Amino acid sequence: MSLHISAKKGEIASVVLMPGDPLRAKFLAEHFLENYRLVSETRNNFYFTGQYKGKPVTVGASGMGCPSIGIYSYELYTEYEVQHIIRIGTCGAYTTELELYDLINVNFAVSESTYARHAWGIPGNTIRHQGEAYQVIKSVAKRLKKKIVHANVHSSDIFYRKTEEIPPLALRKKCLAVEMETFALFANARHLGKSAATLLTVSDILPSHQRISPEEREKSLLPMMELALETAVRL
């Protein structure tokens, strides 16, 4: 048993899908998994394990930001022998070239965060997806004829800031969108020799101030959830 996840050994599958929100993990389990059960609810951060098309899959929340996903993904990799983690979340587009509901398969995560350097001695501010999950997402999307964008994203530690200008680092690294977790997930996977990928749904277009309404959010995330599950079956 880990410090922050109360599941017993063997109750977490080798593939974990990680939304940020515990209630989104609950929604995914209820709507997609067969024979699912709650295996951890420490700090009300829910983890469910069930089957999708006969494949054991765990869905559990990461929380918000690099420190939070850093804790949960590390414990999943080290305490529960998880091999693949796919973060499934939302992001804000830095460009109007992206549209609401677009799906992004993250190539590189870029961040000002010191997480990777201080935790694992990984230099620099850019970390690539790790292992095979990214390529499997790519091939599954092609087979299912789902439109998907392969792009760099900015993993920011800051949600509110005094200026709406795109941070210089994100501009230099050609980041198309911003979120808050992927950099730490990729850093943990790189250090531990594990597989990590991130699938994102564009929920906001920052330059035009367009956004998905709260009422539309659950329905709008279904294509991302389905793609992640179909990927999980093949990992």
C-alpha positions in Angstrom: 0.0 0.0 0.0 1.3 3.5 -0.9 1.0 6.7 1.1 -1.7 8.2 -1.0 -3.5 5.3 -2.7 -5.1 2.7 -0.5 -5.6 -0.1 -3.1 -4.1 -3.5 -2.2 -1.5 -5.2 -4.3 -3.1 -6.6 -7.4 -6.0 -4.2 -7.4 -4.5 -1.8 -9.8 -4.2 -2.8 -13.5 -1.0 -2.4 -15.5 -2.7 0.3 -17.6 -4.1 3.4 -15.8 -6.1 6.2 -17.3 -5.7 9.4 -15.3 -8.2 12.3 -15.5 -7.6 15.2 -13.2 -11.0 15.1 -11.5 -12.0 12.2 -9.2 -15.6 12.6 -10.4 -14.5 12.2 -14.0 -12.8 9.0 -13.1 -16.1 7.8 -11.5 -18.0 8.9 -14.7 -15.6 6.9 -16.9 -15.8 3.8 -14.7 -19.6 3.9 -14.6 -20.1 4.4 -18.3 -17.4 2.3 -19.8 -16.0 -0.4 -17.5 -17.6 -3.8 -16.7 -17.4 -5.3 -13.3 -15.7 -2.2 -11.9 -15.1 -1.6 -8.3 -13.7 1.2 -6.1 -10.2 0.2 -5.0 -9.1 3.4 -3.4 -10.7 6.5 -2.0 -8.0 8.1 0.1 -8.5 11.9 0.3 -11.6 11.3 -1.9 -9.3 10.7 -4.8 -11.1 7.7 -6.5 -9.5 4.8 -8.2 -11.7 2.2 -10.0 -10.6 -1.1 -11.6 -12.7 -3.0 -14.1 -12.6 -4.4 -17.6 -12.9 -2.9 -21.0 -13.4 -5.4 -23.8 -11.9 -8.0 -21.4 -8.8 -6.0 -20.6 -8.2 -4.9 -17.0 -8.1 -1.1 -16.7 -7.8 1.2 -13.8 -9.1 4.8 -13.9 -8.0 7.2 -11.2 -7.5 10.9 -10.7 -4.2 12.8 -10.7 -5.3 15.9 -9.0 -4.2 19.3 -10.4 -0.6 20.4 -11.2 2.8 18.7 -11.4 3.2 18.1 -7.7 -0.1 16.1 -7.5 0.3 14.0 -10.6 4.0 13.5 -9.6 2.9 11.8 -6.4 0.2 9.6 -7.8 2.0 8.5 -10.9 5.1 7.7 -9.0 3.3 5.5 -6.5 1.4 3.8 -9.3 4.6 3.0 -11.1 6.6 1.9 -8.1 4.0 0.4 -5.6 1.6 -1.2 -8.1 3.8 -2.2 -11.0 1.8 0.0 -13.4 3.5 0.0 -16.9 1.4 2.5 -18.8 -0.3 5.8 -17.7 -2.4 7.8 -20.1 -3.4 11.2 -18.8 -6.7 12.3 -20.1 -7.6 15.9 -19.6 -8.5 19.3 -21.0 -6.4 22.1 -22.2 -6.5 25.7 -23.4 -5.4 26.4 -26.9 -2.9 29.1 -27.5 -3.9 29.4 -31.1 -7.1 29.7 -33.1 -5.7 27.1 -35.5 -7.1 24.6 -32.9 -10.9 24.3 -32.4 -13.0 23.4 -29.4 -13.2 19.6 -29.0 -10.0 18.9 -30.9 -7.9 16.0 -29.6 -4.2 16.4 -28.9 -1.7 13.5 -28.5 1.1 15.2 -26.7 4.6 14.9 -28.2 6.7 17.1 -25.9 5.7 18.7 -22.5 7.4 22.0 -21.9 7.5 23.7 -18.5 9.2 26.2 -16.2 8.6 23.7 -13.4 11.7 22.5 -11.6 10.1 19.2 -10.9 12.2 17.1 -13.2 15.5 18.7 -12.3 15.0 18.5 -8.5 13.3 15.1 -8.4 15.4 13.2 -10.8 18.3 15.4 -12.1 16.7 15.6 -15.5 18.0 18.8 -17.1 16.2 21.2 -19.4 12.6 22.2 -19.7 11.3 19.8 -22.3 10.4 16.1 -21.9 9.1 13.8 -24.6 6.3 11.2 -24.2 7.7 7.9 -22.9 7.4 4.3 -24.0 4.9 3.0 -26.6 1.6 4.5 -25.5 2.0 7.6 -27.8 2.5 5.5 -30.9 -0.4 3.2 -30.0 -2.7 6.2 -29.6 -1.6 7.4 -33.0 -2.3 4.0 -34.7 -5.6 3.5 -32.9 -6.8 7.0 -33.9 -5.9 6.2 -37.5 -7.8 2.9 -37.4 -10.9 4.5 -35.8 -10.6 7.5 -38.2 -10.5 10.0 -35.4 -9.0 13.3 -36.1 -6.0 13.9 -33.8 -3.4 16.6 -33.5 0.2 15.7 -32.4 1.6 18.7 -30.6 3.8 20.2 -27.9 2.0 21.5 -24.8 3.0 23.9 -22.1 2.7 22.4 -18.6 2.2 25.5 -16.5 2.3 25.8 -12.7 0.1 28.9 -13.0 -3.6 29.0 -13.8 -4.3 32.7 -13.2 -1.7 35.3 -14.3 -1.8 39.1 -14.7 -1.3 39.0 -18.5 -3.0 37.0 -21.3 0.2 37.0 -23.3 1.6 33.5 -24.1 4.7 32.9 -21.9 8.0 33.2 -23.9 9.0 29.6 -23.2 5.8 28.3 -24.7 6.3 30.5 -27.8 9.9 29.3 -28.3 9.0 25.7 -28.0 6.0 26.0 -30.3 3.4 24.9 -27.8 -0.1 24.9 -29.2 -1.9 24.5 -25.8 -1.5 24.8 -22.1 -2.3 22.3 -19.2 -0.8 21.6 -15.9 0.3 18.0 -15.4 2.1 16.3 -18.3 5.6 17.5 -17.6 5.8 15.7 -14.2 4.1 12.5 -15.6 6.7 12.3 -18.4 9.5 13.0 -16.0 8.5 10.2 -13.7 8.1 7.8 -16.6 11.5 8.7 -18.0 13.2 8.2 -14.6 11.5 4.9 -14.0 11.7 3.5 -17.5 7.9 3.4 -17.8 5.3 4.3 -20.5 3.4 7.6 -20.4 1.2 9.5 -22.8 -1.3 12.4 -22.6 -4.5 12.8 -24.5 -6.1 16.2 -24.2 -9.4 17.7 -25.4 -9.4 21.4 -26.2 -11.9 23.0 -23.9 -10.9 26.7 -24.3 -9.5 28.8 -27.1 -7.6 31.5 -25.2 -7.2 34.1 -27.9 -10.9 34.1 -28.8 -12.2 33.4 -25.3 -14.3 30.5 -26.6 -14.9 27.7 -24.1 -17.0 24.5 -23.7 -19.8 25.1 -21.3 -20.0 23.1 -18.0 -23.1 21.4 -19.4 -21.3 20.2 -22.5 -18.1 19.0 -20.8 -18.9 15.4 -20.0 -20.3 14.7 -23.5 -17.4 16.5 -25.2 -14.9 14.3 -23.4 -16.4 11.0 -24.6 -14.3 10.8 -27.8 -11.1 11.2 -25.8 -12.2 8.6 -23.2 -13.1 6.1 -26.0 -9.7 6.6 -27.7 -7.8 6.1 -24.4 -9.8 2.9 -23.7 -9.2 1.5 -27.1 -5.5 2.3 -26.7 -5.5 0.6 -23.3 -6.8 -2.7 -24.9 -3.7 -2.7 -27.1 -1.1 -2.0 -24.5 
